[in-house]
């Protein structure tokens, strides 16, 4: 048995060092929303002989309302204001004339601002609904609301880690969040609670046996017994997601990054946030 309970304060300190910079960034800068939420036009082109400067020059020539350009090898993802959808063909024609190279349109999407706001509201409602359902389910399944509250605190920890890091990435790398990011957040919530329930179930099982150990000892035994299983499960997911980040296309890269951050945070939070928080709440409840 490893005495994990002795390092609770250190675990909370580590979490604070990761979360606080991200929360500060969220409060000051927030997240950088994509056209999925703000409305606008997104096109992806294959441009063998092009550069960002040449695209910016062509956009200025045809009055294309350019917002941002992302480059990945010979592929460019161009974002524009909603009215840019009518000028896509003019931009492509100008690029072909000025560069003399081949320009191929790979993707063309336009989202109106009303649809963007609707997507944002639905995403927020889905997240809140999921949190409430998880709290009620865990509290009912374990017949103790402290399990549910501790699981939700660990879940919020993972969400803050992911949101904070993407806020910092938005400032430093102009990374935008879209509907795939919301999918990654909901998946992270599911993974976080799934891993936490495994530890909590072991604690509940040992408590029901009428074990003579203290609650701290029971928690340490439960974490020790489930650690190998949790790490084996998480490492396989991390390897797959790392492969997607390195070899996946630009379209899903940041989605895979969000899942990777959530998986690592969820693996850490189950034994080192949820369990310490449960012990703390249980001791206060006794007092």
C-alpha positions as CSV (number, residue, x, y, z in Angstrom):
1,X,0.0,0.0,0.0
2,X,1.3,3.5,-0.9
3,X,0.5,6.3,1.4
4,X,-1.1,8.7,-1.1
5,X,-3.0,10.5,1.6
6,X,0.2,12.0,2.9
7,X,0.6,14.0,-0.3
8,X,-2.8,15.6,-0.6
9,X,-1.5,19.1,0.0
10,X,1.2,18.6,-2.6
11,X,-1.5,17.3,-5.1
12,X,-3.7,20.4,-4.5
13,X,-0.6,22.6,-5.0
14,X,0.3,21.0,-8.3
15,X,-3.3,21.4,-9.5
16,X,-3.2,25.1,-8.5
17,X,0.0,25.7,-10.5
18,X,-1.7,24.3,-13.6
19,X,-5.1,25.8,-13.2
20,X,-4.4,29.3,-11.9
21,X,-2.5,30.6,-15.1
22,X,-5.3,29.2,-17.3
23,X,-8.1,30.7,-15.1
24,X,-6.3,34.1,-15.2
25,X,-6.1,33.8,-19.0
26,X,-9.8,32.9,-19.2
27,X,-10.8,35.9,-17.1
28,X,-8.7,38.3,-19.1
29,X,-8.8,36.9,-22.7
30,X,-11.4,34.2,-22.6
31,X,-11.5,31.6,-25.4
32,X,-11.0,32.4,-29.1
33,X,-14.3,31.3,-30.7
34,X,-14.3,29.9,-34.3
35,X,-16.9,30.7,-36.9
36,X,-19.0,27.9,-35.5
37,X,-20.0,30.3,-32.7
38,X,-19.4,33.7,-34.2
39,X,-20.6,33.1,-37.7
40,X,-18.4,33.5,-40.8
41,X,-16.9,31.7,-43.7
42,X,-14.2,29.0,-43.6
43,X,-12.4,27.7,-46.7
44,X,-9.5,25.3,-47.0
45,X,-7.4,25.4,-50.1
46,X,-4.4,23.5,-51.4
47,X,-1.9,26.1,-52.7
48,X,1.4,24.6,-53.8
49,X,3.2,27.8,-54.6
50,X,1.4,30.1,-52.2
51,X,2.3,31.9,-48.9
52,X,0.3,33.8,-46.3
53,X,1.5,37.1,-47.8
54,X,0.2,36.2,-51.2
55,X,-3.2,35.2,-49.9
56,X,-3.4,38.4,-47.8
57,X,-2.5,40.4,-50.9
58,X,-5.2,38.7,-53.0
59,X,-7.8,39.1,-50.3
60,X,-7.1,42.9,-50.2
61,X,-7.3,43.1,-54.0
62,X,-10.8,41.5,-54.2
63,X,-12.0,43.0,-50.9
64,X,-12.2,39.6,-49.3
65,X,-13.1,40.1,-45.5
66,X,-10.1,38.1,-44.2
67,X,-9.9,37.2,-40.5
68,X,-7.1,34.7,-40.1
69,X,-5.0,32.2,-42.1
70,X,-3.6,28.9,-40.8
71,X,-0.9,27.1,-42.8
72,X,-0.1,23.4,-42.7
73,X,2.4,22.4,-45.4
74,X,0.7,23.3,-48.7
75,X,-2.7,23.6,-47.2
76,X,-4.2,26.8,-45.9
77,X,-7.3,27.3,-43.7
78,X,-8.8,30.7,-44.3
79,X,-11.4,32.3,-42.0
80,X,-13.5,35.4,-43.0
81,X,-16.5,37.3,-41.9
82,X,-19.9,36.0,-43.0
83,X,-20.1,38.1,-46.1
84,X,-16.9,36.5,-47.4
85,X,-18.9,33.5,-48.8
86,X,-19.8,35.6,-51.8
87,X,-16.2,36.4,-52.7
88,X,-14.6,33.0,-52.4
89,X,-14.5,32.4,-56.1
90,X,-13.1,35.9,-56.7
91,X,-10.3,35.1,-54.2
92,X,-9.5,31.8,-55.8
93,X,-9.4,33.3,-59.3
94,X,-7.1,36.1,-58.2
95,X,-4.8,33.6,-56.5
96,X,-4.5,31.6,-59.7
97,X,-3.8,34.7,-61.8
98,X,-1.2,36.2,-59.6
99,X,0.7,33.0,-58.6
100,X,0.4,31.0,-61.7
101,X,0.2,27.8,-59.5
102,X,-2.7,25.4,-58.9
103,X,-5.3,26.4,-56.3
104,X,-7.7,23.7,-55.2
105,X,-10.7,24.3,-53.0
106,X,-10.9,21.5,-50.4
107,X,-13.6,22.9,-48.1
108,X,-16.1,25.8,-48.1
109,X,-18.3,26.4,-45.0
110,X,-20.5,29.3,-44.0
111,X,-22.2,29.8,-40.7
112,X,-24.6,32.7,-39.9
113,X,-24.3,34.5,-36.6
114,X,-27.7,33.4,-35.4
115,X,-26.8,29.7,-35.9
116,X,-23.5,30.4,-34.1
117,X,-25.3,31.8,-31.0
118,X,-27.7,28.8,-31.1
119,X,-24.8,26.3,-31.2
120,X,-23.1,28.1,-28.2
121,X,-26.3,28.0,-26.1
122,X,-26.9,24.3,-26.9
123,X,-23.3,23.5,-26.0
124,X,-23.6,25.3,-22.6
125,X,-27.0,23.6,-21.9
126,X,-25.5,20.2,-22.7
127,X,-22.5,20.8,-20.4
128,X,-24.7,21.9,-17.5
129,X,-27.2,19.1,-18.0
130,X,-24.3,16.5,-18.1
131,X,-22.9,17.9,-14.8
132,X,-26.2,17.7,-13.0
133,X,-27.0,14.2,-14.3
134,X,-23.5,13.0,-13.2
135,X,-23.9,14.4,-9.7
136,X,-27.3,12.8,-9.3
137,X,-26.3,9.5,-10.7
138,X,-23.1,9.1,-8.6
139,X,-24.9,10.3,-5.4
140,X,-27.7,7.7,-6.1
141,X,-25.4,4.8,-7.1
142,X,-23.1,5.2,-4.0
143,X,-26.0,6.3,-1.6
144,X,-23.8,9.2,-0.5
145,X,-23.9,12.7,-1.9
146,X,-20.2,13.2,-0.9
147,X,-19.1,10.8,-3.6
148,X,-21.1,12.8,-6.2
149,X,-19.7,16.2,-5.0
150,X,-16.1,14.9,-5.0
151,X,-16.6,13.5,-8.5
152,X,-18.0,16.8,-9.8
153,X,-15.0,18.7,-8.2
154,X,-12.6,16.4,-10.0
155,X,-14.6,16.9,-13.2
156,X,-14.5,20.7,-12.9
157,X,-10.8,20.4,-12.3
158,X,-10.3,18.7,-15.6
159,X,-12.5,21.2,-17.4
160,X,-10.6,24.1,-16.0
161,X,-7.3,22.6,-17.0
162,X,-8.5,22.0,-20.6
163,X,-10.2,25.4,-20.9
164,X,-7.3,27.3,-19.3
165,X,-4.7,25.7,-21.6
166,X,-6.8,26.4,-24.7
167,X,-7.2,30.0,-23.5
168,X,-3.4,30.3,-23.3
169,X,-3.1,28.6,-26.7
170,X,-5.6,31.1,-28.1
171,X,-3.4,34.0,-27.0
172,X,0.0,32.5,-28.0
173,X,-1.0,30.4,-31.1
174,X,-4.4,31.9,-32.1
175,X,-6.0,28.5,-31.6
176,X,-9.8,28.7,-31.9
177,X,-12.4,26.5,-30.2
178,X,-15.2,25.0,-32.3
179,X,-17.9,22.4,-31.9
180,X,-15.3,19.6,-31.9
181,X,-13.8,21.3,-28.8
182,X,-17.2,21.1,-27.1
183,X,-17.3,17.4,-28.0
184,X,-13.8,17.0,-26.5
185,X,-15.0,18.7,-23.3
186,X,-18.0,16.4,-23.0
187,X,-15.8,13.3,-23.6
188,X,-13.4,14.6,-21.0
189,X,-16.2,14.8,-18.5
190,X,-17.2,11.2,-19.2
191,X,-13.7,9.9,-18.9
192,X,-13.0,11.8,-15.7
193,X,-16.1,10.4,-13.9
194,X,-15.5,6.9,-15.3
195,X,-12.0,6.8,-13.8
196,X,-13.2,8.3,-10.5
197,X,-16.1,5.8,-10.1
198,X,-13.6,2.9,-10.2
199,X,-11.7,4.2,-7.2
200,X,-14.9,5.2,-5.3
201,X,-16.4,1.8,-5.9
202,X,-13.3,0.2,-4.3
203,X,-13.6,2.5,-1.3
204,X,-17.3,1.7,-0.9
205,X,-16.7,-2.0,-1.2
206,X,-14.0,-2.0,1.5
207,X,-16.1,0.2,3.8
208,X,-19.1,-2.1,3.5
209,X,-16.9,-5.1,4.7
210,X,-16.6,-3.3,8.0
211,X,-12.8,-3.0,7.7
212,X,-10.9,-1.9,10.8
213,X,-8.7,0.5,8.8
214,X,-9.2,4.3,9.0
215,X,-10.9,6.0,6.0
216,X,-7.4,7.3,5.0
217,X,-6.0,3.8,4.9
218,X,-9.0,2.5,3.0
219,X,-8.6,5.3,0.4
220,X,-4.8,4.5,0.1
221,X,-5.5,0.8,-0.5
222,X,-8.2,1.6,-3.0
223,X,-6.0,3.9,-5.0
224,X,-3.0,1.5,-4.9
225,X,-5.2,-1.4,-6.1
226,X,-6.7,0.6,-9.0
227,X,-3.7,2.6,-10.1
228,X,-2.2,-0.1,-12.4
229,X,-5.6,-0.6,-14.1
230,X,-6.1,3.1,-14.5
231,X,-2.6,3.8,-15.9
232,X,-2.9,0.8,-18.4
233,X,-6.2,2.1,-19.6
234,X,-5.1,5.7,-19.9
235,X,-1.7,5.0,-21.6
236,X,-3.4,3.2,-24.5
237,X,-5.7,6.2,-25.0
238,X,-2.8,8.7,-24.7
239,X,-0.7,6.8,-27.3
240,X,-3.6,6.8,-29.8
241,X,-4.3,10.5,-29.2
242,X,-0.6,11.5,-29.5
243,X,-0.5,9.7,-32.8
244,X,-3.5,11.7,-34.0
245,X,-1.9,15.0,-32.8
246,X,1.4,14.2,-34.7
247,X,0.0,12.6,-37.8
248,X,-3.6,13.8,-38.0
249,X,-4.7,16.5,-40.3
250,X,-5.1,20.1,-39.4
251,X,-8.9,19.7,-39.1
252,X,-8.8,17.3,-36.1
253,X,-5.4,18.2,-34.6
254,X,-6.7,20.6,-31.9
255,X,-9.6,18.3,-31.2
256,X,-7.1,15.5,-30.5
257,X,-5.0,17.9,-28.4
258,X,-8.1,18.8,-26.2
259,X,-8.8,15.1,-25.7
260,X,-5.2,14.4,-24.9
261,X,-5.2,17.1,-22.2
262,X,-8.5,15.9,-20.8
263,X,-7.3,12.3,-20.7
264,X,-4.0,13.2,-18.8
265,X,-5.9,15.5,-16.4
266,X,-8.6,12.9,-15.8
267,X,-6.0,10.2,-15.1
268,X,-4.4,12.5,-12.5
269,X,-7.6,14.0,-11.0
270,X,-9.3,10.7,-10.1
271,X,-6.7,9.5,-7.4
272,X,-5.2,12.9,-6.6
273,X,-8.2,15.3,-6.6
274,X,-11.4,13.3,-6.2
275,X,-10.2,11.0,-3.5
276,X,-8.5,13.7,-1.3
277,X,-11.6,15.9,-1.8
278,X,-13.8,13.0,-0.6
279,X,-11.7,12.4,2.5
280,X,-11.7,16.1,3.3
281,X,-15.5,16.4,2.9
282,X,-16.1,13.2,4.9
283,X,-14.0,14.4,7.8
284,X,-15.8,17.8,7.8
285,X,-19.1,16.1,7.7
286,X,-18.2,14.0,10.8
287,X,-17.2,17.2,12.7
